Amino acid sequence: MVNKRFDHVGIVVKDVEKQKNFYCDVLGLKVSGERDSIAPPSGDHTNIPGAKRRLIFLCDQNGEIVLELVYYIEPQSPPGKPLNPNQLNAIHLCFNVDNLQDRYKELSNKGVCFLTEPKILKTPDGKTVCLSYAQDPEGNWIELKEALNG
């Protein structure tokens, strides 16, 4: 039974420096640690014998690790294409923001690709939120969320 709080999300990336720059320079996360990882010949928790990876841990403004960028040096990750937001196995990372309208304009000017402009919605519990979906440079989905009340 999972009875602890959520820890982080890890995503496999093709260009680790480009992704690190995006999440840090564009979205404002900070690097909290970087390390190389080499699995033993028998494999580790990933079950990929001898895998060589570069791991970059990113944290939010409170210093909590929220994202792990995983770059497979060996074996290289097989190519794939970004998944549609409604496709099985698609995930999204959700970040709480202040003033989503301003963030939308700022990020659009930096070349971030959005699925839609920010939309104001009522949640089933009566709260009002402003939401928008965007993509990182490799097509991973990012939800930006602003609580407008509650």
Contact map, one row per residue, 1 for C-alpha under 8 A:
111000000000000000000000000000000000000000000000000000000000000000000000000000000000000000000000000000000000000000000000000000000000000000000000000000
111100000000000000000000000000000000000000000000000000000000000000000000000000000000000000000000000000000000000000000000000000000000000000000000000000
111110000000000000000000000000000000000000000000000000000000000000000000000000000000000000000000000000000000000000000000000000000000000000000000000000
011111000000000000000000000000000000000000000000000000000000000000000000000000000000000000000000000000000000000000000000000000000000000000000000000000
001111100000000000000000000000000000000000000000000000000000000000000000000000000000000000000000000000000000000000000000000000000000000000000000000000
000111110000000000000000000000000000000000000000000000000000000000000000000000000000000000000000000000000000000000000000000000000000000000000000000000
000011111000000000000000000000000000000000000000000000000000000011000000000000000000000000000000000000000000000000000000000000000000000000000000000000
000001111100000000000000000000000000000000000000000000000000000011110000000000000000000000000000000000000000000000000000000000000000000000000000000000
000000111110000000000000000000000000000000000000000000000000000001110000000000000000000000001000000000000000000000000000000000000000000000000000000000
000000011111000000000000000000000000000000000000000000000000000000111100000000000000000000000000000000000000000000000000000000000000000000000000000000
000000001111100000000000000000000000000000000000000000000000000000111100000000000000000000000000000000000000000000000000000000000000000000000000000000
000000000111110000000000000000000000000000000000000000000000000000001111000010000000000000000000000000000000000000000000000000000000000000000000000000
000000000011111100100000000000000000000000000000000000000000000000001111000000000000000000000000000000000000000000000000000000000000000001000000000000
000000000001111100000000000000000000000000000000000000000000000000000010000010000000000000000000000000000000000000000000000000000000000001000000000000
000000000000111111100000000000000000000000000000000000000000000000000010000000000000000000000000000000000000000000000000000000000000000000000000000000
000000000000111111110000000000000000000000000000000000000000000000001110000000000000000000000000000000000000000000000000000000000000000000000000000000
000000000000001111111000000000000000000000000000000000000000000000000000000000000000000000000000000000000000000000000000000000000000000000000000000000
000000000000001111111100000000000000000000000000000000000000000000000000000000000000000000000000000000000000000000000000000000000000000010000000000000
000000000000101111111110000000000000000000000000000000000000000000001000000000000000000000000000000000000000000000000000000000000000000111000000000000
000000000000000111111111000000000000000000000000000000010000000000001000000000000000000000000000000000000000000000000000000000000000000000000000000000
000000000000000011111111110000000000000000000000000000000000000000000000000000000000000000000000000000000000000000000000000000000000000000000000000000
000000000000000001111111111000000000000000000000000000000000000000000000000000000000000000000000000000000000000000000000000000000000000110000000000000
000000000000000000111111111110000000000000000000000000000000000000000000000000000000000000000000000000000000000000000000000000000000000000000000000000
000000000000000000011111111111100000000000000000000000000100000000000000000000000000000000000000000000000000000000000000000000000000000000000000000000
000000000000000000001111111110000000000000000000000000000000000000000000000000000000000000000000000000000000000000000000000000000000000000000000000000
000000000000000000001111111100000000000000000000000000000000000000000000000000000000000000000000000000000010010000000000000000000000000000000000000000
000000000000000000000111111110000000000000000000000000000000000000000000000000000000000000000000000000000000000000000000000000000000000000000000000000
000000000000000000000011111111000000000000000000000000000001000000000000000000000000000000000000000000000000000000000000000000000000000000000000000000
000000000000000000000011101111100000000000000000000000000111100000000000000000000000000000000000000000000000000000000000000000000000000000000000000000
000000000000000000000001000111110000000000000000000000000111100000000000000000000000000000000000000000000000000000000000000000000000000000000000000000
000000000000000000000001000011111100000000000000000000011110000000000000000000000000000000000000000000000000000000000000000000000000000000000000000000
000000000000000000000000000001111100000000000000000000011110001010000000000000000000000000000000000000000000000000000000000000000000000000000000000000
000000000000000000000000000000111110000000000000000000011100000000000000000000000000000000000000000000000000000000000000000000000000000000000000000000
000000000000000000000000000000111111000000000000000001111000000000000000000000000000000000000000000000000000000000000000000000000000000000000000000000
000000000000000000000000000000001111100000000000000001110000000000000000000000000000000000000000000000000000000000000000000000000000000000000000000000
000000000000000000000000000000000111110000000000000111100000000000000000000000000000000000000000000000000000000000000000000000000000000000000000000000
000000000000000000000000000000000011111000000000001111100000000000000000000000000000000000000000000000000000000000000000000000000000000000000000000000
000000000000000000000000000000000001111100000000011110000000000000000000000000000000000000000000000000000000000000000000000000000000000000000000000000
000000000000000000000000000000000000111111110001111100000000000000000000000000000000000000000000000000000000000000000000000000000000000000000000000000
000000000000000000000000000000000000011111110000111000000000000000000000000000000000000000000000000000000000000000000000000000000000000000000000000000
000000000000000000000000000000000000001111100000110000000000000000000000000000000000000000000000000000000000000000000000000000000000000000000000000000
000000000000000000000000000000000000001111110011110000000000000000000000000000000000000000000000000000000000000000000000000000000000000000000000000000
000000000000000000000000000000000000001111111111111000000000000000000000000000000000000000000000000000000000000000000000000000000000000000000000000000
000000000000000000000000000000000000001101111111100000000000000000000000000000000000000000000000000000000000000000000000000000000000000000000000000000
000000000000000000000000000000000000000000111110000000000000000000000000000000000000000000000000000000000000000000000000000000000000000000000000000000
000000000000000000000000000000000000000000111111000000000000000000000000000000000000000000000000000000000000000000000000000000000000000000000000000000
000000000000000000000000000000000000000001111111100000000000000000000000000000000000000000000000000000000000000000000000000000000000000000000000000000
000000000000000000000000000000000000001001110111111000000000000000000000000000000000000000000000000000000000000000000000000000000000000000000000000000
000000000000000000000000000000000000001111110011111000000000000000000000000000000000000000000000000000000000000000000000000000000000000000000000000000
000000000000000000000000000000000000011111100001111100000000000000000000010000000000000000000000000000000000000000000000000000000000000000000000000000
000000000000000000000000000000000000111100100001111110000000000000000001111000000000000000000000000000000000000000000000000000000000000000000000000000
000000000000000000000000000000000001111000000000011111000000000000000001111000000000000000000000000000000000000000000000000000000000000000000000000000
000000000000000000000000000000000001110000000000001111100000000000000111110000000000000000000000000000000000000000000000000000000000000000000000000000
000000000000000000000000000000000111100000000000000111110000000000000111100000000000000000000000000000000000000000000000000000000000000000000000000000
000000000000000000000000000000000111100000000000000011111000000000011110000000000000000000000000000000000000000000000000000000000000000000000000000000
000000000000000000010000000000111110000000000000000001111100000000011100000000000000000000000000000000000000000000000000000000000000000000000000000000
000000000000000000000000000000111100000000000000000000111110000011111000000000000000000000000000000000000000000000000000000000000000000000000000000000
000000000000000000000001000011111000000000000000000000011111000011111000000000000000000000000000000000000000000000000000000000000000000000000000000000
000000000000000000000000000011110000000000000000000000001111111111100000000000000000000000000000000000000000000000000000000000000000000000000000000000
000000000000000000000000000111000000000000000000000000000111111111000000000000000000000000000000000000000000000000000000000000000000000000000000000000
000000000000000000000000000011000000000000000000000000000011111100000000000000000000000000000000000000000000000000000000000000000000000000000000000000
000000000000000000000000000000000000000000000000000000000011111100000000000000000000000000000000000000000000000000000000000000000000000000000000000000
000000000000000000000000000000010000000000000000000000000011111110000000000000000000000000000000000000000000000000000000000000000000000000000000000000
000000000000000000000000000000000000000000000000000000000011111111000000000000000000000000000000000000000000000000000000000000000000000000000000000000
000000110000000000000000000000010000000000000000000000001111001111110000000000000000000000000000000000000000000000000000000000000000000000000000000000
000000111000000000000000000000000000000000000000000000001111000111110000000000000000000000000000000000000000000000000000000000000000000000000000000000
000000011110000000000000000000000000000000000000000000001110000011111000000000000000000000000000000000000000000000000000000000000000000000000000000000
000000011110000000000000000000000000000000000000000000111100000011111100000000000000000000000000000000000000000000000000000000000000000000000000000000
000000000111100100110000000000000000000000000000000000111100000000111110000000000000000000000000000000000000000000000000000000000000000000000000000000
000000000111100100000000000000000000000000000000000011110000000000011111000000000000000000000000000000000000000000000000000000000000000000000000000000
000000000001111100000000000000000000000000000000000011100000000000001111100000000000000000000000000000000000000000000000000000000000000000000000000000
000000000001100000000000000000000000000000000000001111000000000000000111111110000000000000000000000000000000000000000000000000000000000000000000000000
000000000000000000000000000000000000000000000000001111000000000000000011111100000000000000000000000000000000000000000000000000000000000000000000000000
000000000000000000000000000000000000000000000000011110000000000000000001111110000000000000000000000000000000000000000000000000000000000000000000000000
000000000000000000000000000000000000000000000000001100000000000000000001111110000000000000000000000000000000000000000000000000000000000000000000000000
000000000000000000000000000000000000000000000000000000000000000000000001111111000000000000000000000000000000000000000000000000000000000000000000000000
000000000001010000000000000000000000000000000000000000000000000000000001011111100000000000000000000000000000000000000000000000000000000000000000000000
000000000000000000000000000000000000000000000000000000000000000000000000000111110000000000000000000000000000000000000000000000000000000000000000000000
000000000000000000000000000000000000000000000000000000000000000000000000000011111000000000000000000000000000000000000000000000000000000000000000000000
000000000000000000000000000000000000000000000000000000000000000000000000000001111100000000000000000000000000000000000000000000000000000000000000000000
000000000000000000000000000000000000000000000000000000000000000000000000000000111110000000000000000000000000000000000000000000000000000000100000000000
000000000000000000000000000000000000000000000000000000000000000000000000000000011111000000000000000000000000000000000000000000000000000001110000000000
000000000000000000000000000000000000000000000000000000000000000000000000000000001111101011000000000000000000000000000000000000000000000000110000000000
000000000000000000000000000000000000000000000000000000000000000000000000000000000111111001000000000000000000000000000000000000000000000000000000000000
000000000000000000000000000000000000000000000000000000000000000000000000000000000011111001110000000000000000000000000000000000000000000000001000000000
000000000000000000000000000000000000000000000000000000000000000000000000000000000001111101000000000000000000000000000000000000000000000000000000000000
000000000000000000000000000000000000000000000000000000000000000000000000000000000011111111000000000000000000000000000000000000000000000000000000000000
000000000000000000000000000000000000000000000000000000000000000000000000000000000000011111000000000000000000000000000000000000000000000000000000000000
000000000000000000000000000000000000000000000000000000000000000000000000000000000010001111100000000000000000000000000000000000000000000000000000000000
000000000000000000000000000000000000000000000000000000000000000000000000000000000011111111110000000000000000000000000000000000000000000000001000000000
000000000000000000000000000000000000000000000000000000000000000000000000000000000000100011111000000000000000000000000000000000000000000000011000000000
000000000000000000000000000000000000000000000000000000000000000000000000000000000000100001111100000000000000000000000000000000000000000000011110000000
000000001000000000000000000000000000000000000000000000000000000000000000000000000000000000111110000000000000000000000000000000000000000000001110000000
000000000000000000000000000000000000000000000000000000000000000000000000000000000000000000011111000000000000000000000000000000000000000000000111100000
000000000000000000000000000000000000000000000000000000000000000000000000000000000000000000001111100000000000000000000000000000000000000000000111100000
000000000000000000000000000000000000000000000000000000000000000000000000000000000000000000000111110000000000000000000000000000000000000000000001111000
000000000000000000000000000000000000000000000000000000000000000000000000000000000000000000000011111100100000000000000000000000000000000000000001110000
000000000000000000000000000000000000000000000000000000000000000000000000000000000000000000000001111100100000000000000000000000000000000000000000010000
000000000000000000000000000000000000000000000000000000000000000000000000000000000000000000000000111111100000000000000000000000000000000000000000010000
000000000000000000000000000000000000000000000000000000000000000000000000000000000000000000000000111111110000000000000100000000000110000000000001110000
000000000000000000000000000000000000000000000000000000000000000000000000000000000000000000000000001111111000000000000100000000000000000000000000000000
000000000000000000000000000000000000000000000000000000000000000000000000000000000000000000000000001111111100000000000000000000000000000000000000000000
000000000000000000000000000000000000000000000000000000000000000000000000000000000000000000000000111111111110000000000000000000000000000000000000000000
000000000000000000000000000000000000000000000000000000000000000000000000000000000000000000000000000111111111000000001100000000000000000000000000000000
000000000000000000000000000000000000000000000000000000000000000000000000000000000000000000000000000011111111100000000000000000000000000000000000000000
000000000000000000000000000000000000000000000000000000000000000000000000000000000000000000000000000001111111110000000000000000000000000000000000000000
000000000000000000000000010000000000000000000000000000000000000000000000000000000000000000000000000000111111111100000000000000000000000000000000000000
000000000000000000000000000000000000000000000000000000000000000000000000000000000000000000000000000000011111111111000000000000000000000000000000000000
000000000000000000000000000000000000000000000000000000000000000000000000000000000000000000000000000000001111111100000000000000000000000000000000000000
000000000000000000000000010000000000000000000000000000000000000000000000000000000000000000000000000000000111111100000000000000000000000000000000000000
000000000000000000000000000000000000000000000000000000000000000000000000000000000000000000000000000000000011111110000000000000000000000000000000000000
000000000000000000000000000000000000000000000000000000000000000000000000000000000000000000000000000000000011111111000000000000000000011110000000000000
000000000000000000000000000000000000000000000000000000000000000000000000000000000000000000000000000000000001001111100000000000000000011100000000000000
000000000000000000000000000000000000000000000000000000000000000000000000000000000000000000000000000000000001000111111000000000000001111000000000000000
000000000000000000000000000000000000000000000000000000000000000000000000000000000000000000000000000000000000000011111000000000000001111000000000000000
000000000000000000000000000000000000000000000000000000000000000000000000000000000000000000000000000000000000000001111110000000000001110000000000000000
000000000000000000000000000000000000000000000000000000000000000000000000000000000000000000000000000000010000000001111110000000000001000000000000000000
000000000000000000000000000000000000000000000000000000000000000000000000000000000000000000000000000110010000000000011111000000000111000000000000000000
000000000000000000000000000000000000000000000000000000000000000000000000000000000000000000000000000000000000000000011111100000000111000000000000000000
000000000000000000000000000000000000000000000000000000000000000000000000000000000000000000000000000000000000000000000111110000011110000000000000000000
000000000000000000000000000000000000000000000000000000000000000000000000000000000000000000000000000000000000000000000011111000011110000000000000000000
000000000000000000000000000000000000000000000000000000000000000000000000000000000000000000000000000000000000000000000001111101111000000000000000000000
000000000000000000000000000000000000000000000000000000000000000000000000000000000000000000000000000000000000000000000000111111111000000000000000000000
000000000000000000000000000000000000000000000000000000000000000000000000000000000000000000000000000000000000000000000000011111100000000000000000000000
000000000000000000000000000000000000000000000000000000000000000000000000000000000000000000000000000000000000000000000000001111100000000000000000000000
000000000000000000000000000000000000000000000000000000000000000000000000000000000000000000000000000000000000000000000000011111110000000000000000000000
000000000000000000000000000000000000000000000000000000000000000000000000000000000000000000000000000000000000000000000000011111111000000000000000001111
000000000000000000000000000000000000000000000000000000000000000000000000000000000000000000000000000000000000000000000001111001111100000000000000001111
000000000000000000000000000000000000000000000000000000000000000000000000000000000000000000000000000000000000000000000001111000111110000000000000111110
000000000000000000000000000000000000000000000000000000000000000000000000000000000000000000000000000100000000000000000111100000011111000000000000111100
000000000000000000000000000000000000000000000000000000000000000000000000000000000000000000000000000100000000000000000111100000001111100000000011110000
000000000000000000000000000000000000000000000000000000000000000000000000000000000000000000000000000000000000000001111110000000000111110000000011100000
000000000000000000000000000000000000000000000000000000000000000000000000000000000000000000000000000000000000000001110000000000000011111000001111000000
000000000000000000000000000000000000000000000000000000000000000000000000000000000000000000000000000000000000000111110000000000000001111100001111000000
000000000000000000000000000000000000000000000000000000000000000000000000000000000000000000000000000000000000000111100000000000000000111111111100000000
000000000000000000100100000000000000000000000000000000000000000000000000000000000000000000000000000000000000000110000000000000000000011111111100000000
000000000000000001100100000000000000000000000000000000000000000000000000000000000000000000000000000000000000000100000000000000000000001111110000000000
000000000000110000100000000000000000000000000000000000000000000000000000000000000100000000000000000000000000000000000000000000000000001111110000000000
000000000000000000000000000000000000000000000000000000000000000000000000000000001110000000000000000000000000000000000000000000000000001111111000000000
000000000000000000000000000000000000000000000000000000000000000000000000000000000110000000110000000000000000000000000000000000000000001111111100000000
000000000000000000000000000000000000000000000000000000000000000000000000000000000000100001111000000000000000000000000000000000000000111100111110000000
000000000000000000000000000000000000000000000000000000000000000000000000000000000000000000011110000000000000000000000000000000000000111100011111000000
000000000000000000000000000000000000000000000000000000000000000000000000000000000000000000011110000000000000000000000000000000000011110000001111100000
000000000000000000000000000000000000000000000000000000000000000000000000000000000000000000000111100100000000000000000000000000000011110000000111110000
000000000000000000000000000000000000000000000000000000000000000000000000000000000000000000000111100100000000000000000000000000001111000000000011111000
000000000000000000000000000000000000000000000000000000000000000000000000000000000000000000000001111100000000000000000000000000001110000000000001111100
000000000000000000000000000000000000000000000000000000000000000000000000000000000000000000000001000000000000000000000000000000111100000000000000111111
000000000000000000000000000000000000000000000000000000000000000000000000000000000000000000000000000000000000000000000000000000111100000000000000011111
000000000000000000000000000000000000000000000000000000000000000000000000000000000000000000000000000000000000000000000000000000111000000000000000001111
000000000000000000000000000000000000000000000000000000000000000000000000000000000000000000000000000000000000000000000000000000110000000000000000001111
